[in-house]
Amino acid sequence: MQESSDHPATPRQRATAYGVHVLTASGILPASLAMHEIIQPDCDQRRVFVWLLLTTFIDAIDGPLARRFRVKTLAQSIDGRTIDDLLDYLTFAFIPLMLVWRMNWLPAGLGFTVAIAMGASLFGFAHQNAKDESNGFFRGFPSYWNVAAFYAGLLHHWWGPWPVAIMIWLLAVLTVTPIWLIYPNLAPAKHRTWLLSGAGIWALLLVAMLPLYPHPPAWMVLVSLVYPILYSAASYGLWRNRTSKAKESADPQASSRKHSAAS
């Protein structure tokens, strides 16, 4: 939305818009604390996850606030997307993958292969179609390595390093694969509520597991997998529905034949 020349923005509105940029940039503080914990001789992975959770919370609220306070219009001298992308790579990819390496959750001598996932995320973030904001989708696995690292610790505790390696390598491949996953904040209205509320409940469940991490009760881990499964299934269904509608729009005759066959 463009500013009206008859109603220019007030200093307070501009300050608020720039304040959203400051909020986005503030994610560097918990990110720094997470990295500081990783380099400690007695690194506590639980503290790292707490700091990463805080960065995720900031990332979840700054986008809606940016749209609410018209940051692109009122604070356009700063590119908030650049700040967001840099911090997203740092906190969703680099730091959690460094934690996986630091905790020796990968097979001996293969810790460096987290660089494969880091590289895949670089290409994922840099892809021109990384986000289809008009339809509310991410292209490829959206570099949720903070979540992958959380489950990596559980996998390592129960089954050792090789399942962790397989998960990391598989997700790295999916990061650069043209699959589409729903962006909860931009999902269709009828799905947005359950996606966002479900994500909130899921996050609370992960937090509840932290005091006993990496050996919480098995039932908590199994329940925590319900939301990722539903999220993946919903993403597939919504993308397939969008693709079908796009094909029908491009070929009205095919749509007519489909309706005729149905009748």
Backbone bond lengths (Angstrom), bond angles and torsions (degrees), N, CA, C in turn:
res aa  C-N    CA-C-N  psi(-1)  N-CA   C-N-CA  omega(-1)  CA-C   N-CA-C  phi
1 M - - - 1.456 - - 1.514 109.61 -
2 Q 1.337 117.84 129.78 1.441 122.73 -179.61 1.519 110.19 -84.81
3 E 1.350 115.26 148.54 1.453 119.98 174.89 1.518 109.45 -68.02
4 S 1.295 115.85 142.37 1.459 120.02 173.86 1.519 108.87 -83.40
5 S 1.330 116.53 133.93 1.463 119.93 178.83 1.517 110.97 -64.82
6 D 1.353 117.07 -24.14 1.459 120.61 178.82 1.525 111.68 -79.61
7 H 1.338 116.67 -21.52 1.462 120.72 -178.02 1.526 109.03 -132.41
8 P 1.334 116.94 73.15 1.466 119.20 -179.76 1.520 111.24 -65.12
9 A 1.322 114.69 155.54 1.459 119.55 -179.70 1.520 110.98 -65.58
10 T 1.301 115.72 144.78 1.462 121.02 177.95 1.529 109.37 -81.62
11 P 1.334 117.65 159.14 1.472 120.03 175.81 1.532 112.45 -55.89
12 R 1.319 116.02 -35.38 1.469 119.06 179.85 1.520 111.10 -65.78
13 Q 1.347 116.59 -40.77 1.466 119.93 179.07 1.527 110.72 -64.44
14 R 1.328 116.50 -41.40 1.456 119.51 178.79 1.527 111.12 -66.59
15 A 1.328 116.58 -41.06 1.464 119.95 178.94 1.523 111.00 -62.61
16 T 1.332 115.80 -39.14 1.461 119.94 178.48 1.521 110.60 -64.55
17 A 1.337 116.06 -41.66 1.466 119.99 179.50 1.519 110.64 -62.95
18 Y 1.320 117.08 -44.21 1.462 119.06 177.37 1.525 111.42 -67.94
19 G 1.331 116.03 -28.42 1.461 119.98 176.45 1.521 111.94 -62.77
20 V 1.343 116.94 -31.84 1.467 120.01 176.79 1.526 109.88 -66.12
21 H 1.342 116.82 -37.93 1.468 119.66 175.17 1.530 110.28 -60.83
22 V 1.336 116.21 -41.48 1.468 120.36 179.29 1.528 110.06 -63.23
23 L 1.340 116.20 -40.41 1.460 119.78 177.58 1.524 110.61 -60.40
24 T 1.336 116.99 -46.29 1.465 120.18 178.51 1.523 110.54 -58.54
25 A 1.334 116.17 -47.01 1.460 120.69 -178.23 1.522 112.71 -66.99
26 S 1.332 117.72 -22.81 1.468 120.59 -178.29 1.524 112.11 -64.82
27 G 1.337 117.29 -15.21 1.453 120.31 176.79 1.516 112.95 -61.36
28 I 1.341 117.08 -16.82 1.462 119.76 179.50 1.523 111.09 -67.12
29 L 1.327 118.51 -26.62 1.464 120.57 -178.91 1.529 112.11 -68.06
30 P 1.347 119.96 -56.66 1.470 117.86 176.16 1.526 112.45 -63.47
31 A 1.329 117.82 -28.89 1.470 119.69 176.33 1.523 110.29 -63.62
32 S 1.333 116.66 -42.43 1.464 120.72 178.77 1.526 111.16 -64.72
33 L 1.326 115.95 -40.32 1.460 119.71 179.47 1.525 111.39 -66.70
34 A 1.344 116.48 -35.77 1.471 120.36 176.62 1.526 110.32 -63.77
35 M 1.336 116.73 -45.43 1.458 120.00 -179.82 1.522 110.99 -67.11
36 H 1.317 116.85 -36.14 1.459 120.79 177.78 1.524 110.61 -61.53
37 E 1.329 116.69 -39.46 1.465 120.53 178.72 1.523 110.72 -67.11
38 I 1.328 117.19 -38.02 1.468 120.85 -178.55 1.526 111.34 -61.37
39 I 1.321 117.72 -35.43 1.464 119.60 -175.40 1.526 112.81 -85.71
40 Q 1.339 117.09 -0.12 1.460 119.22 177.86 1.527 110.87 -74.22
41 P 1.351 117.93 146.23 1.471 120.37 178.80 1.526 112.69 -59.69
42 D 1.349 115.95 -32.31 1.469 120.25 -179.81 1.525 110.89 -112.06
43 C 1.323 115.51 47.96 1.470 121.59 -177.00 1.521 111.62 -49.39
44 D 1.337 115.63 128.94 1.465 122.22 175.71 1.530 107.30 -104.54
45 Q 1.319 116.45 107.18 1.470 120.16 -176.20 1.514 112.19 -59.67
46 R 1.314 117.55 -25.96 1.463 120.35 -179.82 1.526 111.23 -65.00
47 R 1.328 116.28 -39.76 1.470 119.25 177.68 1.523 110.64 -65.15
48 V 1.318 116.04 -39.60 1.470 119.89 178.47 1.528 109.59 -59.45
49 F 1.327 117.31 -44.25 1.460 120.29 -179.15 1.522 111.93 -66.55
50 V 1.325 117.37 -33.75 1.468 119.88 177.24 1.530 110.03 -63.24
51 W 1.344 116.69 -45.64 1.465 119.63 179.00 1.523 111.41 -65.39
52 L 1.326 116.32 -38.92 1.468 119.10 178.42 1.523 111.25 -67.61
53 L 1.331 117.06 -33.47 1.460 120.20 176.39 1.522 110.20 -63.47
54 L 1.326 117.13 -39.07 1.461 120.24 178.57 1.526 110.85 -64.53
55 T 1.331 117.21 -41.31 1.465 119.10 177.51 1.530 111.09 -64.14
56 T 1.330 116.78 -35.28 1.464 120.66 178.38 1.521 110.44 -66.50
57 F 1.338 116.62 -39.21 1.468 120.42 178.21 1.530 110.60 -62.46
58 I 1.335 116.47 -44.42 1.463 119.88 178.42 1.524 110.39 -61.38
59 D 1.327 116.05 -42.86 1.465 120.49 -179.90 1.525 111.45 -64.52
60 A 1.333 116.74 -32.41 1.464 120.05 -177.76 1.520 112.35 -72.89
61 I 1.327 117.42 -29.76 1.470 119.02 -174.72 1.520 113.66 -99.42
62 D 1.342 117.87 -19.33 1.462 116.85 -174.05 1.531 112.68 -72.37
63 G 1.337 117.32 -31.52 1.468 119.56 178.90 1.520 112.76 -63.66
64 P 1.357 118.41 -54.23 1.458 119.38 176.71 1.528 112.91 -57.76
65 L 1.342 117.09 -37.57 1.465 119.87 178.68 1.527 110.95 -66.88
66 A 1.337 116.26 -37.92 1.468 119.85 178.86 1.523 110.55 -62.41
67 R 1.343 116.63 -40.30 1.471 119.58 178.09 1.530 110.47 -70.95
68 R 1.310 115.97 -38.44 1.472 120.43 -178.23 1.533 111.25 -63.98
69 F 1.320 117.38 -40.62 1.462 120.84 -175.38 1.526 113.02 -103.66
70 R 1.341 116.75 18.12 1.458 123.70 171.18 1.529 112.34 51.90
71 V 1.332 114.99 50.16 1.463 120.73 -175.79 1.525 111.84 -60.76
72 K 1.336 117.36 -38.79 1.470 119.75 -178.20 1.525 111.80 -63.37
73 T 1.321 116.12 -25.90 1.462 119.91 -179.14 1.517 112.12 -94.37
74 L 1.344 116.34 -42.61 1.458 120.26 -171.62 1.524 113.72 -94.15
75 A 1.322 118.10 -13.78 1.474 120.73 179.44 1.516 109.22 -136.90
76 Q 1.336 115.16 47.65 1.464 119.85 -170.64 1.521 113.89 -77.43
77 S 1.332 118.83 -7.55 1.463 119.50 177.95 1.528 111.62 -72.37
78 I 1.340 116.87 -16.03 1.463 122.66 175.98 1.519 108.13 -112.97
79 D 1.328 116.59 130.69 1.464 120.94 177.99 1.530 108.80 -89.39
80 G 1.321 115.65 96.54 1.455 120.38 -178.71 1.511 112.96 -61.55
81 R 1.339 117.89 -30.65 1.458 121.53 179.85 1.534 110.65 -63.10
82 T 1.345 116.61 -38.21 1.460 119.40 178.33 1.518 110.94 -64.50
83 I 1.330 117.08 -45.69 1.468 120.50 177.36 1.518 109.58 -58.81
84 D 1.318 115.86 -46.12 1.457 121.13 -177.27 1.527 111.39 -62.34
85 D 1.331 117.09 -44.87 1.467 120.48 -178.84 1.527 111.66 -64.92
86 L 1.353 116.50 -41.90 1.460 119.59 179.47 1.528 111.15 -62.72
87 L 1.320 116.38 -45.01 1.461 119.88 -179.79 1.520 111.43 -70.51
88 D 1.320 117.43 -36.12 1.466 120.19 177.92 1.525 110.41 -61.59
89 Y 1.324 116.20 -44.24 1.470 118.08 179.59 1.527 110.54 -63.58
90 L 1.320 115.61 -42.10 1.461 120.10 -178.54 1.527 111.71 -64.64
91 T 1.337 116.90 -46.20 1.467 120.39 -170.61 1.525 114.20 -94.28
92 F 1.329 117.52 -24.83 1.462 120.17 178.27 1.524 112.12 -94.07
93 A 1.337 117.60 -21.52 1.465 119.88 -175.35 1.530 112.10 -121.65
94 F 1.323 117.50 -66.56 1.460 120.46 -169.38 1.534 112.67 -61.04
95 I 1.324 117.88 -54.70 1.468 120.57 -174.38 1.530 112.00 -65.17
96 P 1.353 120.13 -49.76 1.470 117.74 179.40 1.524 113.64 -62.48
97 L 1.340 118.03 -33.76 1.461 119.75 177.81 1.532 111.03 -71.58
98 M 1.328 117.13 -34.23 1.463 119.83 173.47 1.527 110.70 -64.29
99 L 1.333 116.68 -33.66 1.470 119.82 176.78 1.528 110.38 -64.11
100 V 1.329 116.80 -42.84 1.466 120.62 178.20 1.528 110.06 -57.99
101 W 1.319 116.83 -42.64 1.473 121.71 178.52 1.525 110.37 -67.14
102 R 1.336 115.75 -46.51 1.469 120.44 -177.10 1.526 112.39 -61.13
103 M 1.325 117.45 -36.80 1.465 120.93 -176.00 1.529 112.48 -85.76
104 N 1.350 116.40 1.98 1.474 120.92 179.28 1.534 112.06 58.71
105 W 1.337 115.18 41.97 1.457 119.39 179.11 1.522 112.24 -85.16
106 L 1.325 117.97 -6.70 1.458 122.71 175.99 1.533 109.05 -100.72
107 P 1.335 117.14 160.65 1.472 119.35 179.31 1.523 111.88 -55.83
108 A 1.314 116.06 149.56 1.464 121.88 -179.09 1.527 111.09 -52.68
109 G 1.317 115.37 130.14 1.455 120.65 178.95 1.514 114.84 84.58
110 L 1.339 117.80 -5.63 1.467 121.07 -177.50 1.530 112.63 -114.12
111 G 1.307 117.04 10.36 1.462 119.26 179.21 1.514 112.93 -57.97
112 F 1.338 115.30 -34.18 1.466 119.80 -178.64 1.528 112.76 -62.52
113 T 1.339 117.31 -15.96 1.473 118.80 -177.14 1.521 112.36 -71.20
114 V 1.340 117.73 -4.30 1.474 117.96 170.55 1.524 109.40 -61.33
115 A 1.357 116.33 -22.04 1.464 119.94 178.17 1.527 111.52 -63.19
116 I 1.343 117.06 -26.42 1.467 120.08 175.99 1.521 109.58 -63.10
117 A 1.348 115.57 -46.06 1.460 119.96 178.78 1.525 111.01 -66.75
118 M 1.339 116.88 -38.80 1.469 120.01 177.64 1.525 110.57 -61.40
119 G 1.329 116.02 -43.89 1.464 119.57 178.84 1.515 112.22 -65.08
120 A 1.344 116.48 -40.77 1.469 119.93 177.85 1.523 110.11 -60.78
121 S 1.328 116.81 -39.53 1.465 119.82 179.29 1.519 111.75 -68.31
122 L 1.343 117.21 -34.16 1.468 119.41 175.43 1.524 110.34 -58.50
123 F 1.342 116.47 -46.47 1.462 120.19 178.53 1.524 110.69 -67.88
124 G 1.341 116.27 -35.83 1.457 119.40 178.28 1.514 112.20 -63.38
125 F 1.329 116.59 -45.88 1.461 120.60 179.40 1.519 111.97 -66.89
126 A 1.341 116.62 -34.44 1.461 120.41 -174.93 1.528 113.57 -84.31
127 H 1.331 117.28 -11.12 1.463 119.56 -177.92 1.531 110.25 -63.69
128 Q 1.330 115.57 137.72 1.463 119.90 -177.36 1.522 112.24 -62.80
129 N 1.326 117.18 -26.33 1.467 120.55 179.78 1.526 111.64 -109.64
130 A 1.350 115.95 32.96 1.466 119.93 -178.92 1.522 110.99 -59.06
131 K 1.331 115.99 -35.11 1.465 120.71 177.73 1.524 109.21 -130.25
132 D 1.310 115.30 129.29 1.463 121.39 172.10 1.527 106.17 -102.06
133 E 1.336 115.17 80.02 1.462 119.53 -171.93 1.519 112.60 -66.60
134 S 1.334 117.25 -29.16 1.464 119.15 -179.17 1.518 111.59 -65.11
135 N 1.329 116.43 -30.11 1.463 120.12 179.40 1.528 112.95 -110.88
136 G 1.335 116.55 -6.49 1.454 120.75 174.72 1.515 115.33 78.51
137 F 1.353 117.15 47.37 1.470 120.51 -179.94 1.523 111.56 -132.35
138 F 1.345 115.23 149.68 1.462 122.97 166.78 1.519 107.98 -96.20
139 R 1.327 116.77 147.52 1.464 121.41 172.80 1.523 108.55 -94.61
140 G 1.321 117.28 123.26 1.453 121.83 179.95 1.524 112.43 77.58
141 F 1.332 115.78 175.32 1.460 120.02 172.83 1.520 107.37 -58.56
142 P 1.337 118.72 121.66 1.468 120.57 -170.10 1.525 114.77 -80.33
143 S 1.326 117.17 38.35 1.467 122.89 174.13 1.526 112.94 54.31
144 Y 1.321 116.08 42.78 1.469 119.41 173.92 1.534 108.49 -83.18
145 W 1.331 116.05 59.25 1.458 119.94 -176.82 1.521 111.78 -72.49
146 N 1.329 117.26 -19.72 1.469 118.95 174.79 1.531 109.98 -63.88
147 V 1.326 116.27 -40.26 1.465 120.85 177.25 1.526 110.16 -71.47
148 A 1.343 116.01 -42.74 1.466 119.60 179.02 1.519 110.88 -60.48
149 A 1.345 117.33 -39.18 1.459 121.09 179.38 1.527 110.75 -65.19
150 F 1.336 116.67 -37.42 1.469 120.29 178.40 1.524 110.30 -60.51
151 Y 1.322 116.26 -48.10 1.467 119.56 -179.87 1.536 111.45 -73.70
152 A 1.341 117.67 -23.53 1.465 120.37 176.63 1.528 110.51 -62.57
153 G 1.339 116.12 -40.93 1.455 119.45 178.34 1.514 112.27 -62.92
154 L 1.330 116.14 -37.41 1.470 120.39 178.46 1.523 110.28 -69.21
155 L 1.342 116.34 -44.32 1.466 120.12 178.50 1.526 111.11 -59.61
156 H 1.311 116.01 -43.88 1.459 120.03 -178.72 1.531 110.36 -63.18
157 H 1.309 116.78 -40.35 1.473 120.33 -179.13 1.530 111.40 -63.79
158 W 1.329 116.84 -39.28 1.469 120.55 -175.41 1.524 113.31 -88.32
159 W 1.343 117.04 -40.79 1.469 119.32 -170.26 1.522 114.93 -128.55
160 G 1.321 118.04 3.33 1.447 119.13 176.02 1.526 113.77 91.12
161 P 1.329 117.19 -171.23 1.467 120.95 -169.58 1.527 116.29 -79.88
162 W 1.342 118.25 -26.75 1.468 118.04 -173.70 1.526 113.72 -67.39
163 P 1.338 120.59 -40.01 1.469 118.92 173.94 1.532 112.35 -60.02
164 V 1.338 116.24 -34.23 1.465 119.68 176.75 1.528 110.09 -63.78
165 A 1.335 115.99 -45.97 1.459 120.05 -179.86 1.527 111.52 -60.40
166 I 1.322 116.71 -43.68 1.467 120.69 -179.52 1.529 110.09 -62.92
167 M 1.338 116.29 -42.67 1.468 119.59 179.05 1.526 111.05 -62.63
168 I 1.321 117.60 -46.44 1.467 121.24 -178.26 1.522 110.96 -62.94
169 W 1.333 117.12 -45.22 1.470 120.45 -178.37 1.520 111.31 -67.21
170 L 1.344 116.56 -39.66 1.462 119.89 179.42 1.528 111.14 -64.69
171 L 1.333 116.60 -44.33 1.463 119.71 179.53 1.530 111.11 -66.48
172 A 1.335 116.72 -32.26 1.467 119.85 176.59 1.528 110.51 -61.90
173 V 1.328 115.99 -42.11 1.465 120.34 177.61 1.534 110.07 -64.46
174 L 1.328 116.83 -43.90 1.468 120.51 -178.62 1.526 111.99 -66.41
175 T 1.341 117.16 -23.84 1.463 120.67 179.32 1.524 111.41 -63.19
176 V 1.315 117.06 -33.42 1.473 120.79 -178.91 1.524 111.82 -107.33
177 T 1.329 116.23 15.82 1.464 121.52 178.28 1.526 109.22 -98.28
178 P 1.337 118.77 139.34 1.467 120.56 -178.17 1.529 113.67 -75.31
179 I 1.334 115.61 60.38 1.463 120.43 167.96 1.522 106.80 -99.81
180 W 1.323 116.73 162.03 1.466 119.76 -175.15 1.524 109.94 -128.48
181 L 1.336 115.44 127.31 1.459 122.12 179.65 1.518 109.36 -119.55
182 I 1.301 115.33 142.34 1.460 121.08 -173.19 1.530 111.44 -67.28
183 Y 1.316 116.16 141.77 1.456 123.88 175.28 1.529 105.86 -94.91
184 P 1.346 119.36 103.60 1.477 120.96 -170.60 1.520 114.71 -51.62
185 N 1.346 117.87 -42.25 1.463 120.35 -178.24 1.526 112.87 -64.55
186 L 1.341 116.78 -24.40 1.465 120.60 -177.06 1.532 112.20 -114.45
187 A 1.320 116.27 14.91 1.464 120.27 179.92 1.526 110.30 -68.07
188 P 1.356 118.02 158.22 1.468 120.09 174.42 1.527 110.52 -52.84
189 A 1.318 115.60 145.63 1.468 120.97 -172.42 1.524 113.22 -52.77
190 K 1.338 117.59 -39.78 1.460 119.90 -176.14 1.525 112.72 -70.52
191 H 1.330 117.60 -16.21 1.467 121.52 178.32 1.531 112.19 -106.25
192 R 1.334 116.25 -19.19 1.466 119.68 -172.88 1.523 112.41 -61.61
193 T 1.322 116.43 -40.76 1.468 119.50 -175.55 1.523 111.65 -61.87
194 W 1.336 116.81 -49.58 1.461 117.58 -177.12 1.518 111.91 -72.69
195 L 1.340 117.01 -31.21 1.456 119.04 177.42 1.526 111.49 -65.51
196 L 1.333 116.62 -44.44 1.457 119.96 -178.59 1.526 111.97 -73.53
197 S 1.338 116.65 -43.24 1.467 118.88 179.07 1.525 110.39 -66.83
198 G 1.337 116.19 -38.94 1.463 119.88 176.89 1.517 111.69 -62.53
199 A 1.333 116.51 -39.96 1.463 120.37 178.19 1.525 110.32 -63.74
200 G 1.335 116.18 -38.24 1.459 119.76 178.82 1.520 112.03 -64.69
201 I 1.335 116.12 -45.10 1.467 120.42 178.62 1.522 110.64 -63.98
202 W 1.325 115.92 -41.86 1.461 121.47 178.25 1.523 110.67 -59.73
203 A 1.353 116.68 -44.85 1.466 120.55 179.29 1.526 110.99 -62.01
204 L 1.334 116.54 -40.49 1.465 119.81 178.07 1.524 111.17 -63.28
205 L 1.321 116.37 -36.99 1.466 120.31 179.09 1.527 110.59 -66.45
206 L 1.339 116.90 -40.43 1.462 119.88 177.51 1.530 110.62 -63.64
207 V 1.327 115.56 -40.60 1.470 119.53 177.66 1.525 110.34 -62.95
208 A 1.329 116.53 -39.71 1.465 120.71 179.79 1.521 111.82 -63.59
209 M 1.335 117.15 -26.41 1.461 120.89 179.27 1.526 112.69 -80.62
210 L 1.331 117.24 -18.12 1.457 120.33 -173.31 1.532 114.77 -59.24
211 P 1.351 119.93 -43.29 1.467 118.14 -177.85 1.529 113.68 -57.08
212 L 1.338 117.58 -31.05 1.463 120.94 -179.30 1.532 112.74 -102.22
213 Y 1.327 117.04 3.48 1.464 121.97 -177.79 1.528 110.29 -60.08
214 P 1.340 119.46 136.93 1.464 128.44 8.79 1.524 114.17 -99.54
215 H 1.324 118.18 26.87 1.473 118.52 178.33 1.528 111.13 -132.30
216 P 1.347 116.99 61.88 1.464 119.67 172.96 1.525 109.54 -73.44
217 P 1.334 117.93 169.58 1.465 120.00 177.53 1.532 111.07 -57.74
218 A 1.322 116.18 141.87 1.467 120.59 -177.84 1.516 111.67 -59.87
219 W 1.350 116.98 -34.39 1.469 118.91 -177.41 1.525 110.78 -64.30
220 M 1.345 117.07 -34.09 1.469 119.83 179.30 1.528 110.08 -66.57
221 V 1.319 116.21 -40.52 1.456 119.85 179.26 1.527 110.32 -64.22
222 L 1.331 116.61 -44.51 1.465 120.33 -179.75 1.522 111.28 -63.06
223 V 1.333 116.85 -42.73 1.473 120.09 178.41 1.526 110.16 -63.96
224 S 1.343 116.68 -36.76 1.463 120.05 -178.60 1.529 112.41 -66.22
225 L 1.328 117.01 -19.56 1.468 120.48 -179.83 1.524 112.47 -81.96
226 V 1.332 117.01 -11.89 1.464 120.29 -177.16 1.519 110.66 -62.25
227 Y 1.344 116.92 -47.39 1.468 118.98 -177.33 1.525 112.45 -64.15
228 P 1.349 120.66 -47.81 1.471 118.76 177.69 1.527 113.20 -56.95
229 I 1.336 116.66 -36.13 1.470 119.65 179.12 1.530 110.24 -67.63
230 L 1.336 116.51 -45.88 1.471 120.28 178.97 1.527 110.96 -64.01
231 Y 1.327 116.01 -39.81 1.458 121.19 178.84 1.533 110.82 -61.21
232 S 1.320 116.30 -45.20 1.471 120.43 179.82 1.526 111.11 -65.28
233 A 1.335 116.10 -42.26 1.464 120.20 179.57 1.526 110.89 -65.07
234 A 1.331 116.72 -42.83 1.469 120.49 178.88 1.528 110.45 -63.87
235 S 1.323 117.07 -39.86 1.465 120.94 178.86 1.525 110.59 -60.42
236 Y 1.322 115.76 -45.52 1.458 120.09 179.71 1.522 110.82 -62.41
237 G 1.340 116.21 -46.21 1.458 119.73 -178.64 1.521 112.82 -64.15
238 L 1.340 116.71 -43.27 1.462 120.19 -178.79 1.530 111.15 -68.28
239 W 1.338 117.40 -38.83 1.464 119.63 178.93 1.523 110.68 -68.21
240 R 1.330 117.05 -40.54 1.465 120.20 178.82 1.521 110.08 -63.83
241 N 1.331 116.97 -40.56 1.460 120.61 178.63 1.523 110.90 -64.75
242 R 1.337 116.45 -40.91 1.463 119.78 178.60 1.527 110.75 -64.94
243 T 1.337 116.52 -41.96 1.465 120.38 179.82 1.520 111.31 -63.16
244 S 1.340 117.12 -40.58 1.465 121.16 179.18 1.519 110.97 -63.42
245 K 1.343 116.15 -42.29 1.469 119.84 -179.98 1.523 110.72 -66.53
246 A 1.341 116.37 -37.19 1.462 119.84 179.42 1.527 110.90 -65.12
247 K 1.334 116.56 -39.33 1.456 120.37 178.53 1.519 111.16 -66.82
248 E 1.322 116.11 -39.12 1.466 119.76 179.38 1.526 111.12 -66.68
249 S 1.344 115.11 -36.76 1.467 118.82 178.51 1.521 110.97 -67.44
250 A 1.338 115.56 -35.84 1.462 119.78 -179.27 1.520 112.14 -76.12
251 D 1.346 116.28 -24.86 1.462 120.42 -177.44 1.534 108.95 -134.87
252 P 1.338 117.32 80.49 1.469 120.76 -178.26 1.527 112.69 -57.63
253 Q 1.338 117.75 -31.40 1.461 119.95 -179.03 1.522 110.75 -66.02
254 A 1.348 116.26 -37.14 1.458 119.37 178.17 1.519 110.48 -64.08
255 S 1.339 115.51 -37.58 1.467 118.91 177.74 1.514 111.11 -65.43
256 S 1.350 116.58 -39.51 1.462 119.75 178.45 1.522 111.27 -64.72
257 R 1.344 116.38 -40.39 1.462 119.18 179.04 1.520 110.83 -64.72
258 K 1.325 115.07 -36.70 1.471 118.94 179.98 1.510 110.77 -64.80
259 H 1.347 117.38 -43.37 1.454 120.60 179.84 1.532 111.09 -68.15
260 S 1.328 116.05 -35.94 1.466 119.74 179.42 1.527 110.24 -65.75
261 A 1.314 115.93 -41.62 1.472 119.57 179.06 1.513 111.02 -65.29
262 A 1.345 116.11 -35.84 1.461 119.92 -179.56 1.524 111.54 -68.13
263 S 1.345 115.96 -31.37 1.467 118.89 -179.70 1.517 111.27 -83.56
